[in-house]
Amino acid sequence: MSLTLFSTDGCHLCEQAWGLLEQTGLAAATEIKDIIDNDQWLEAYRIRIPVLRRADGAELDWPFDTDDLIAFNREPS
């Protein structure tokens, strides 16, 4: 399943989220998008990052843990 992590440089919570993605083996299936690169992302995620989005548009807001990531990844797309 394809995942997108909305993030930005210098975000320590985003770094923690990426670490969890690595722990669960989901990092390889995850693309990082810097919200500063797109005005719509910046508006939508400015105070919410890190946010993980599935290809079907479902989103998982921080805080999440490895169990949350695994469950989120298992949801039907």
N, CA, C and O atoms as a GROMACS GRO file, in nm:
protein
  308
    1MET      N    1   0.085  -0.119   0.000
    1MET     CA    2   0.000   0.000   0.000
    1MET      C    3   0.089   0.124   0.000
    1MET      O    4   0.191   0.129   0.068
    2SER      N    5   0.049   0.222  -0.076
    2SER     CA    6   0.122   0.347  -0.085
    2SER      C    7   0.081   0.442   0.027
    2SER      O    8  -0.038   0.462   0.052
    3LEU      N    9   0.180   0.500   0.093
    3LEU     CA   10   0.156   0.593   0.203
    3LEU      C   11   0.230   0.724   0.177
    3LEU      O   12   0.333   0.725   0.110
    4THR      N   13   0.177   0.832   0.231
    4THR     CA   14   0.242   0.963   0.225
    4THR      C   15   0.250   1.018   0.366
    4THR      O   16   0.151   1.020   0.439
    5LEU      N   17   0.369   1.063   0.403
    5LEU     CA   18   0.387   1.129   0.532
    5LEU      C   19   0.403   1.278   0.506
    5LEU      O   20   0.500   1.321   0.443
    6PHE      N   21   0.307   1.356   0.554
    6PHE     CA   22   0.317   1.502   0.544
    6PHE      C   23   0.400   1.551   0.662
    6PHE      O   24   0.371   1.521   0.778
    7SER      N   25   0.503   1.628   0.629
    7SER     CA   26   0.607   1.663   0.724
    7SER      C   27   0.666   1.798   0.686
    7SER      O   28   0.619   1.862   0.592
    8THR      N   29   0.769   1.840   0.760
    8THR     CA   30   0.850   1.954   0.720
    8THR      C   31   0.984   1.945   0.791
    8THR      O   32   0.997   1.878   0.894
    9ASP      N   33   1.082   2.013   0.737
    9ASP     CA   34   1.216   2.012   0.797
    9ASP      C   35   1.211   2.069   0.939
    9ASP      O   36   1.140   2.166   0.965
   10GLY      N   37   1.287   2.008   1.029
   10GLY     CA   38   1.299   2.056   1.165
   10GLY      C   39   1.186   2.014   1.256
   10GLY      O   40   1.180   2.059   1.371
   11CYS      N   41   1.097   1.930   1.210
   11CYS     CA   42   0.983   1.884   1.291
   11CYS      C   43   1.024   1.757   1.365
   11CYS      O   44   1.035   1.651   1.305
   12HIS      N   45   1.046   1.769   1.497
   12HIS     CA   46   1.092   1.653   1.573
   12HIS      C   47   0.985   1.544   1.581
   12HIS      O   48   1.018   1.426   1.590
   13LEU      N   49   0.858   1.582   1.580
   13LEU     CA   50   0.752   1.482   1.580
   13LEU      C   51   0.750   1.404   1.448
   13LEU      O   52   0.722   1.284   1.446
   14CYS      N   53   0.780   1.474   1.339
   14CYS     CA   54   0.787   1.409   1.208
   14CYS      C   55   0.902   1.308   1.205
   14CYS      O   56   0.889   1.201   1.147
   15GLU      N   57   1.012   1.344   1.267
   15GLU     CA   58   1.126   1.251   1.276
   15GLU      C   59   1.087   1.128   1.357
   15GLU      O   60   1.126   1.016   1.322
   16GLN      N   61   1.012   1.147   1.464
   16GLN     CA   62   0.965   1.034   1.544
   16GLN      C   63   0.870   0.945   1.462
   16GLN      O   64   0.878   0.822   1.467
   17ALA      N   65   0.782   1.009   1.386
   17ALA     CA   66   0.688   0.934   1.303
   17ALA      C   67   0.764   0.851   1.199
   17ALA      O   68   0.730   0.735   1.176
   18TRP      N   69   0.867   0.910   1.137
   18TRP     CA   70   0.946   0.837   1.038
   18TRP      C   71   1.016   0.718   1.105
   18TRP      O   72   1.023   0.610   1.046
   19GLY      N   73   1.065   0.736   1.225
   19GLY     CA   74   1.128   0.626   1.298
   19GLY      C   75   1.031   0.511   1.321
   19GLY      O   76   1.070   0.395   1.310
   20LEU      N   77   0.906   0.542   1.352
   20LEU     CA   78   0.805   0.439   1.370
   20LEU      C   79   0.775   0.368   1.238
   20LEU      O   80   0.756   0.246   1.235
   21LEU      N   81   0.773   0.444   1.130
   21LEU     CA   82   0.753   0.383   0.998
   21LEU      C   83   0.867   0.287   0.966
   21LEU      O   84   0.845   0.180   0.909
   22GLU      N   85   0.988   0.325   1.001
   22GLU     CA   86   1.103   0.236   0.980
   22GLU      C   87   1.091   0.111   1.066
   22GLU      O   88   1.119   0.001   1.018
   23GLN      N   89   1.050   0.126   1.190
   23GLN     CA   90   1.035   0.012   1.281
   23GLN      C   91   0.933  -0.088   1.230
   23GLN      O   92   0.951  -0.209   1.248
   24THR      N   93   0.829  -0.041   1.169
   24THR     CA   94   0.721  -0.129   1.122
   24THR      C   95   0.745  -0.179   0.980
   24THR      O   96   0.666  -0.258   0.928
   25GLY      N   97   0.853  -0.135   0.917
   25GLY     CA   98   0.881  -0.177   0.780
   25GLY      C   99   0.799  -0.103   0.676
   25GLY      O  100   0.799  -0.143   0.559
   26LEU      N  101   0.730   0.003   0.715
   26LEU     CA  102   0.646   0.077   0.622
   26LEU      C  103   0.717   0.193   0.554
   26LEU      O  104   0.662   0.255   0.463
   27ALA      N  105   0.838   0.223   0.597
   27ALA     CA  106   0.910   0.338   0.540
   27ALA      C  107   0.933   0.321   0.390
   27ALA      O  108   0.926   0.419   0.315
   28ALA      N  109   0.960   0.200   0.346
   28ALA     CA  110   0.987   0.175   0.204
   28ALA      C  111   0.865   0.206   0.117
   28ALA      O  112   0.880   0.238  -0.001
   29ALA      N  113   0.745   0.197   0.174
   29ALA     CA  114   0.621   0.222   0.100
   29ALA      C  115   0.570   0.364   0.124
   29ALA      O  116   0.456   0.395   0.086
   30THR      N  117   0.652   0.450   0.186
   30THR     CA  118   0.607   0.582   0.226
   30THR      C  119   0.688   0.691   0.157
   30THR      O  120   0.811   0.689   0.156
   31GLU      N  121   0.616   0.786   0.100
   31GLU     CA  122   0.677   0.904   0.040
   31GLU      C  123   0.660   1.020   0.136
   31GLU      O  124   0.552   1.040   0.191
   32ILE      N  125   0.766   1.096   0.158
   32ILE     CA  126   0.759   1.214   0.244
   32ILE      C  127   0.729   1.336   0.158
   32ILE      O  128   0.794   1.359   0.056
   33LYS      N  129   0.629   1.412   0.200
   33LYS     CA  130   0.594   1.538   0.132
   33LYS      C  131   0.612   1.651   0.233
   33LYS      O  132   0.555   1.649   0.342
   34ASP      N  133   0.693   1.749   0.194
   34ASP     CA  134   0.715   1.866   0.278
   34ASP      C  135   0.601   1.965   0.254
   34ASP      O  136   0.582   2.012   0.141
   35ILE      N  137   0.527   1.997   0.358
   35ILE     CA  138   0.410   2.083   0.342
   35ILE      C  139   0.446   2.223   0.294
   35ILE      O  140   0.360   2.295   0.242
   36ILE      N  141   0.570   2.262   0.310
   36ILE     CA  142   0.612   2.396   0.267
   36ILE      C  143   0.614   2.407   0.114
   36ILE      O  144   0.617   2.517   0.059
   37ASP      N  145   0.613   2.292   0.045
   37ASP     CA  146   0.621   2.289  -0.101
   37ASP      C  147   0.487   2.313  -0.170
   37ASP      O  148   0.483   2.326  -0.292
   38ASN      N  149   0.378   2.319  -0.093
   38ASN     CA  150   0.246   2.330  -0.155
   38ASN      C  151   0.155   2.409  -0.061
   38ASN      O  152   0.139   2.373   0.056
   39ASP      N  153   0.096   2.514  -0.111
   39ASP     CA  154   0.011   2.600  -0.028
   39ASP      C  155  -0.108   2.526   0.032
   39ASP      O  156  -0.146   2.551   0.146
   40GLN      N  157  -0.167   2.434  -0.044
   40GLN     CA  158  -0.281   2.356   0.008
   40GLN      C  159  -0.238   2.265   0.122
   40GLN      O  160  -0.308   2.253   0.222
   41TRP      N  161  -0.122   2.200   0.108
   41TRP     CA  162  -0.071   2.115   0.215
   41TRP      C  163  -0.041   2.200   0.339
   41TRP      O  164  -0.073   2.161   0.451
   42LEU      N  165   0.020   2.315   0.316
   42LEU     CA  166   0.055   2.402   0.428
   42LEU      C  167  -0.071   2.443   0.504
   42LEU      O  168  -0.074   2.440   0.628
   43GLU      N  169  -0.174   2.481   0.432
   43GLU     CA  170  -0.300   2.521   0.495
   43GLU      C  171  -0.364   2.404   0.571
   43GLU      O  172  -0.413   2.421   0.682
   44ALA      N  173  -0.365   2.287   0.510
   44ALA     CA  174  -0.433   2.171   0.568
   44ALA      C  175  -0.357   2.109   0.686
   44ALA      O  176  -0.419   2.060   0.781
   45TYR      N  177  -0.223   2.111   0.679
   45TYR     CA  178  -0.144   2.032   0.775
   45TYR      C  179  -0.055   2.114   0.868
   45TYR      O  180   0.016   2.057   0.951
   46ARG      N  181  -0.056   2.243   0.855
   46ARG     CA  182   0.034   2.332   0.931
   46ARG      C  183   0.043   2.295   1.079
   46ARG      O  184   0.153   2.284   1.133
   47ILE      N  185  -0.070   2.277   1.144
   47ILE     CA  186  -0.067   2.248   1.288
   47ILE      C  187  -0.098   2.101   1.319
   47ILE      O  188  -0.110   2.063   1.435
   48ARG      N  189  -0.109   2.019   1.214
   48ARG     CA  190  -0.142   1.878   1.234
   48ARG      C  191  -0.025   1.783   1.214
   48ARG      O  192  -0.031   1.668   1.259
   49ILE      N  193   0.081   1.826   1.148
   49ILE     CA  194   0.189   1.733   1.113
   49ILE      C  195   0.253   1.673   1.237
   49ILE      O  196   0.260   1.736   1.342
   50PRO      N  197   0.298   1.551   1.223
   50PRO     CA  198   0.297   1.464   1.106
   50PRO      C  199   0.161   1.399   1.084
   50PRO      O  200   0.090   1.365   1.178
   51VAL      N  201   0.126   1.384   0.957
   51VAL     CA  202   0.002   1.317   0.918
   51VAL      C  203   0.038   1.213   0.813
   51VAL      O  204   0.111   1.242   0.717
   52LEU      N  205  -0.013   1.093   0.831
   52LEU     CA  206   0.009   0.985   0.736
   52LEU      C  207  -0.119   0.966   0.654
   52LEU      O  208  -0.228   0.958   0.710
   53ARG      N  209  -0.104   0.959   0.522
   53ARG     CA  210  -0.220   0.942   0.434
   53ARG      C  211  -0.203   0.815   0.350
   53ARG      O  212  -0.097   0.790   0.293
   54ARG      N  213  -0.312   0.738   0.344
   54ARG     CA  214  -0.315   0.621   0.255
   54ARG      C  215  -0.356   0.665   0.116
   54ARG      O  216  -0.405   0.776   0.097
   55ALA      N  217  -0.335   0.577   0.017
   55ALA     CA  218  -0.372   0.606  -0.121
   55ALA      C  219  -0.521   0.633  -0.136
   55ALA      O  220  -0.562   0.705  -0.228
   56ASP      N  221  -0.604   0.576  -0.048
   56ASP     CA  222  -0.748   0.598  -0.057
   56ASP      C  223  -0.792   0.730   0.008
   56ASP      O  224  -0.912   0.760   0.011
   57GLY      N  225  -0.697   0.808   0.060
   57GLY     CA  226  -0.726   0.939   0.119
   57GLY      C  227  -0.747   0.937   0.269
   57GLY      O  228  -0.755   1.044   0.331
   58ALA      N  229  -0.755   0.820   0.330
   58ALA     CA  230  -0.769   0.812   0.476
   58ALA      C  231  -0.642   0.867   0.541
   58ALA      O  232  -0.532   0.847   0.490
   59GLU      N  233  -0.659   0.935   0.654
   59GLU     CA  234  -0.545   0.996   0.721
   59GLU      C  235  -0.537   0.952   0.866
   59GLU      O  236  -0.637   0.927   0.933
   60LEU      N  237  -0.413   0.942   0.912
   60LEU     CA  238  -0.382   0.909   1.051
   60LEU      C  239  -0.303   1.025   1.109
   60LEU      O  240  -0.190   1.052   1.067
   61ASP      N  241  -0.363   1.094   1.206
   61ASP     CA  242  -0.297   1.209   1.269
   61ASP      C  243  -0.209   1.165   1.385
   61ASP      O  244  -0.235   1.063   1.449
   62TRP      N  245  -0.106   1.242   1.409
   62TRP     CA  246  -0.020   1.224   1.525
   62TRP      C  247  -0.100   1.262   1.649
   62TRP      O  248  -0.178   1.356   1.643
   63PRO      N  249  -0.084   1.194   1.760
   63PRO     CA  250   0.016   1.091   1.786
   63PRO      C  251  -0.033   0.952   1.746
   63PRO      O  252  -0.151   0.919   1.760
   64PHE      N  253   0.061   0.871   1.695
   64PHE     CA  254   0.033   0.731   1.666
   64PHE      C  255   0.153   0.649   1.707
   64PHE      O  256   0.264   0.701   1.722
   65ASP      N  257   0.130   0.519   1.724
   65ASP     CA  258   0.238   0.429   1.760
   65ASP      C  259   0.245   0.316   1.658
   65ASP      O  260   0.172   0.317   1.559
   66THR      N  261   0.333   0.221   1.681
   66THR     CA  262   0.352   0.114   1.583
   66THR      C  263   0.224   0.032   1.564
   66THR      O  264   0.193  -0.007   1.451
   67ASP      N  265   0.150   0.007   1.671
   67ASP     CA  266   0.024  -0.067   1.658
   67ASP      C  267  -0.075   0.010   1.570
   67ASP      O  268  -0.145  -0.048   1.487
   68ASP      N  269  -0.082   0.141   1.590
   68ASP     CA  270  -0.170   0.224   1.507
   68ASP      C  271  -0.130   0.218   1.360
   68ASP      O  272  -0.216   0.210   1.272
   69LEU      N  273   0.000   0.223   1.334
   69LEU     CA  274   0.049   0.217   1.196
   69LEU      C  275   0.013   0.085   1.130
   69LEU      O  276  -0.034   0.083   1.016
   70ILE      N  277   0.033  -0.023   1.201
   70ILE     CA  278   0.003  -0.155   1.145
   70ILE      C  279  -0.146  -0.166   1.116
   70ILE      O  280  -0.185  -0.213   1.009
   71ALA      N  281  -0.230  -0.123   1.209
   71ALA     CA  282  -0.376  -0.127   1.188
   71ALA      C  283  -0.417  -0.037   1.073
   71ALA      O  284  -0.501  -0.076   0.991
   72PHE      N  285  -0.360   0.082   1.064
   72PHE     CA  286  -0.391   0.176   0.957
   72PHE      C  287  -0.354   0.118   0.822
   72PHE      O  288  -0.428   0.133   0.725
   73ASN      N  289  -0.241   0.051   0.815
   73ASN     CA  290  -0.195  -0.008   0.690
   73ASN      C  291  -0.282  -0.126   0.648
   73ASN      O  292  -0.288  -0.157   0.529
   74ARG      N  293  -0.349  -0.193   0.742
   74ARG     CA  294  -0.433  -0.309   0.712
   74ARG      C  295  -0.573  -0.272   0.667
   74ARG      O  296  -0.645  -0.356   0.612
   75GLU      N  297  -0.612  -0.147   0.689
   75GLU     CA  298  -0.746  -0.105   0.651
   75GLU      C  299  -0.763  -0.120   0.500
   75GLU      O  300  -0.668  -0.098   0.424
   76PRO      N  301  -0.882  -0.156   0.455
   76PRO     CA  302  -0.905  -0.170   0.310
   76PRO      C  303  -0.889  -0.036   0.241
   76PRO      O  304  -0.927   0.069   0.294
   77SER      N  305  -0.834  -0.041   0.122
   77SER     CA  306  -0.816   0.084   0.047
   77SER      C  307  -0.923   0.102  -0.057
   77SER      O  308  -0.923   0.201  -0.129
   0.00000   0.00000   0.00000
